[in-house]
Amino acid sequence: MFSSLKGFSSHINSNYSVSQTVASTAGPWKIYDAKKKSTGKTYSVFVFERKSIESHGGSLGRSGAAAFKRSLEEVTERLKKEASSLARLRHPNILELVEPVEEIRGGLQFVTESVTTSLASLLQEKDDQERGGGVGGRSSRYVTEDSDGTRRRREIEIDELEIQKGLLQISKALEFLHENAGLVHANLTPDAILINSKSDWKVSGLAFCSPPEGSTKPTSVQPISLSEVLNLDPRLPRYVQINLDYTSPDFILDNNLTSSADMFSLGLLCIALYNSPHRSPIESSGSISAYKRLFTSSSTVPSSGNGFLSKRPLPRDLSAHVLPRLITRRPAQRMTAREFQESEYFDNILISTIRFLDAFPAKTPNEKAQFMRGLNKVLPSFPKSVMEKKVLPALLEELKDKDLLSLILQNVFKIMDLLPSSRRAFSEKIRPRLKEIFVVNAKQAQEKDPPRDAGLMVVLENASLIAENSSGKEFKDDVLPIILAAIESPTPSLIDASLRSLPVVLPVLDFSTIKNELFPIIAAVFSKTSSLAIKVRGCRAFVILCGGSNESSSADDGLDGLGPDKKKKTSSSALDKYTMQEKIIPLIKAIKTKEPAVMMAALDVLRVVGDNADAEFVAMDILPILWNMSLGPLLDLKQFQSFMELIKSLSRRVEEEQMKKLQELSTLNGGRSPTPNDDFLGFGGVSGSTFDASNGATEDDFERLVKGKSVGTSSDTIDAGWDVNPAASASAAASASIKSPQFAWSTPSPTSNGPYGPPKSQPPFRTVTPDLASFGTLAPSSTQYSQPLQPATGNTAKPMSTAPQTSSAVNWSTSAATTNAWASSSTTPISPAVSSFSNVSSGISNMNLGQPRPTMNQSSSFSLPPPPSKASATPTSFSLAPPPGGVQRQNSATSFSQPTSNFSSTAHQPSGSMGSMMNSGMGGMNRSMNSMSSMMGSMNTMTPIQPVSQPPPPQQQKQQQPQGSGLDKYESLL
């Protein structure tokens, strides 16, 4: 037979990854954990190794070896029958076959649903623990490996409820075999019962199953011969033969194959579960004769009189009502599998709950809803293993019913709260189902779905429990999409619940996820919603996102910052400063409603952002918003005071930081405080724009200018009275003439100390264009001197300056007598029009056509006639037109030519004080005129210009006016 075994072409080995460690044993089978390569789902592989039996027949002779070989073939056939029977029998309490049995080199193998252990191995483990006072030495056999590679002991308990639940499931399998399949198990032992990953007990070990005698039900299972089965071969291991310790006397004593025999075996199994050690009360040691002897005496037969030979007390309902009707000699007196399930032994709330769960699909919707509402109160009474492995999977299976979604989830989270290993249960079972329901299968369109919304509300209410049992990556991948879906939901209650969950959600997420995934969704909902409640909740969410706490409110008296326990903590759960300033504040600023609840919620946001923002941002952005909100018409006094306290606190912070900054800048500048003039000059301002002694201007100067009065004294000779010593002015002009070169765009430096002492040093700068805006407009009164000069007869004006004229003199012989207006002008202030005329003439004379300007101070090249005394025939280089009707002037041959006479030969000496002034200044004027004449000789003709009426800026006048010319002073009077 074994010649046909397949060596290496195994379908199971090519499609499954089989562990190398034996997880458990069940009779002749070794059970290995396995995963399907295509799906990763866990299964169990049952392997029978031929060598485990062949070793028993190694010392036999030739004849004995032949008989042993035949026995070995029979064993192999029975084991193949066991696997094939599993394929034909489909029931929730019968082991599920996944891959049929296949022959491999040296044995057999098949694949079933994932099983944890066999009941025999579990009872053996309990015996080892009790015998060793703890975990036995074979504990390594009961270590399993999780999906993440973590090795742990299997958590299998044998408590009262586990036993009741297991026996109930076994009885259901027997009912199916007896009434539906028409079969007798015939070898119901702990080795024939397997416990799967859900802690369900499954019936297997169908190697000896057979139709009962006289059965009329059609079946494909071949009947067994009791004589052959009971003919035990001592050369074969006991686990491949029928186990007499759990066999009914119907087989051995009556040779009768009936379904009642399985109920007798079930009674022995019940006693073994409570016995210590966990063995059958019948111990025959595999001998038929020993078995028969035990039934010859009532003391060796389990009964109610001897406590069913159990070394431990049995449950009262079991010993009083169940076992007497199972362990009885007469098959007719035994209860059926259905009657066993209805016995008083299972009459308790926990077993009834499990039984209802098993029949849950057949219940009506009303019954299902009532059951789910009451289950929450019963769950604390369940053993932890039953809740995790039996109740929880059954509830998750029913999540497909949307009408019960919220009720089921309430019980699911209740179990999570009760389980000590809730993290593993949530990761492996609950979290994938939640993602599947609320994310994968969710409708794309934003439509209201009341059952789904109700379930989503339950999830949000248990966000804290979810966060405690999830890693950061699991939460981000599977739970965060659920929360974001709730935030974007059209149901306001869901939005409110999702935003309330932020304090427990944020610590699990990293900064990048909060900023890039969570915050944009919250901001979008906040900006679009018209619900005031969502606005308030959104503001509170912003407070949490910014690292604040909603426990603090506007009623707190610590407005200079939150308390120590409420301060913003440095963690990834708070947004950065940029997001606060550039994203959150615009959202707060865009709030249009003046509802006090929204305003106070926004106040909390501005408070926490103000604690983190820059002082400049606080001043420019936050404080205006606070002022605007504080004046809301709906705020009461207390609310307004809350706004004002925050405004004062933030203003004080801005003030302190700005003062600190300015103090640091002052320290860097060497402790010198900048003056207002320094600040102005730092931008290249014009000197003389203020009345100070540094530029030689005072308020008195300006007052004299605008009022036309001589107020005080001035160092400038143009402002001197008629009694000023001309010699002093001439010496001042001479000293000024040796200064550094002067340019039209240069600011002249004063040459003498003014009435306020030595002048201040000017800042080191140069002004190209004067600041005209810094001077007031000088509006002269309309006089005859505003018109072009018209010489007339009358008294001559007295010259006021003794500074030398460097330009050509006026032709005195052709000059007419001065009119009375000239005489009266001696006491009249300087007319701006006349000054403009003089300055324009001076400006024309200064144009050297590219020639460099002389280094000496020069006066105007335009001269006005002095009082007439005697005629002079000497032509000048520049002549004024004669007045109408007067003596004609002689035109010079060329303009700007060398003068033919100096001032001393042509000018008439005035009498009185004016004459002394003119005499004392003649020497300096002659020298200046000679120097100037030498320069002007190189210039070509130039048409005399007409005087302009628009006055130039005062500073330009000052730059162009000579500092020591008496004729210029005279000209200015005109």
Secondary structure as UniProt FT lines:
FT   HELIX           2..4
FT   HELIX           11..15
FT   STRAND          16..26
FT   TURN            27..28
FT   STRAND          29..36
FT   TURN            37..39
FT   STRAND          42..49
FT   HELIX           51..54
FT   HELIX           55..57
FT   TURN            58..59
FT   HELIX           62..88
FT   TURN            92..93
FT   STRAND          97..104
FT   TURN            105..106
FT   STRAND          107..113
FT   STRAND          115..118
FT   HELIX           119..132
FT   TURN            137..138
FT   HELIX           139..142
FT   STRAND          143..145
FT   TURN            147..148
FT   STRAND          151..153
FT   HELIX           160..175
FT   HELIX           176..181
FT   HELIX           190..192
FT   STRAND          193..196
FT   TURN            197..198
FT   STRAND          201..203
FT   HELIX           206..208
FT   TURN            213..214
FT   HELIX           226..229
FT   TURN            234..235
FT   HELIX           238..240
FT   HELIX           244..246
FT   HELIX           249..252
FT   HELIX           260..274
FT   TURN            285..286
FT   HELIX           288..294
FT   TURN            295..296
FT   HELIX           298..300
FT   TURN            304..306
FT   HELIX           307..309
FT   HELIX           316..317
FT   HELIX           318..322
FT   HELIX           323..325
FT   HELIX           331..333
FT   HELIX           337..341
FT   HELIX           344..346
FT   HELIX           349..358
FT   HELIX           360..362
FT   HELIX           365..378
FT   HELIX           379..381
FT   HELIX           384..386
FT   HELIX           387..391
FT   HELIX           392..397
FT   HELIX           398..400
FT   HELIX           402..404
FT   HELIX           405..418
FT   TURN            420..421
FT   HELIX           422..425
FT   HELIX           426..430
FT   HELIX           431..435
FT   HELIX           436..440
FT   HELIX           450..461
FT   HELIX           463..468
FT   HELIX           472..474
FT   HELIX           475..479
FT   HELIX           480..487
FT   HELIX           492..500
FT   HELIX           502..505
FT   HELIX           506..508
FT   HELIX           511..513
FT   HELIX           514..518
FT   HELIX           519..528
FT   HELIX           532..545
FT   TURN            546..547
FT   TURN            550..551
FT   TURN            554..555
FT   TURN            559..560
FT   TURN            564..566
FT   TURN            572..573
FT   HELIX           577..579
FT   HELIX           580..584
FT   HELIX           585..589
FT   HELIX           596..612
FT   HELIX           615..617
FT   HELIX           618..622
FT   HELIX           623..630
FT   TURN            633..634
FT   HELIX           637..668
FT   TURN            669..671
FT   HELIX           676..681
FT   TURN            682..684
FT   TURN            687..688
FT   HELIX           693..695
FT   HELIX           699..707
FT   HELIX           717..719
FT   TURN            722..723
FT   HELIX           726..736
FT   TURN            737..738
FT   TURN            744..745
FT   TURN            755..756
FT   HELIX           772..774
FT   HELIX           784..786
FT   HELIX           812..814
FT   HELIX           820..824
FT   HELIX           825..827
FT   HELIX           832..846
FT   TURN            849..850
FT   TURN            884..885
FT   TURN            895..896
FT   HELIX           903..906
FT   HELIX           912..920
FT   HELIX           922..936
FT   TURN            937..938
FT   HELIX           954..960
FT   HELIX           966..973
//
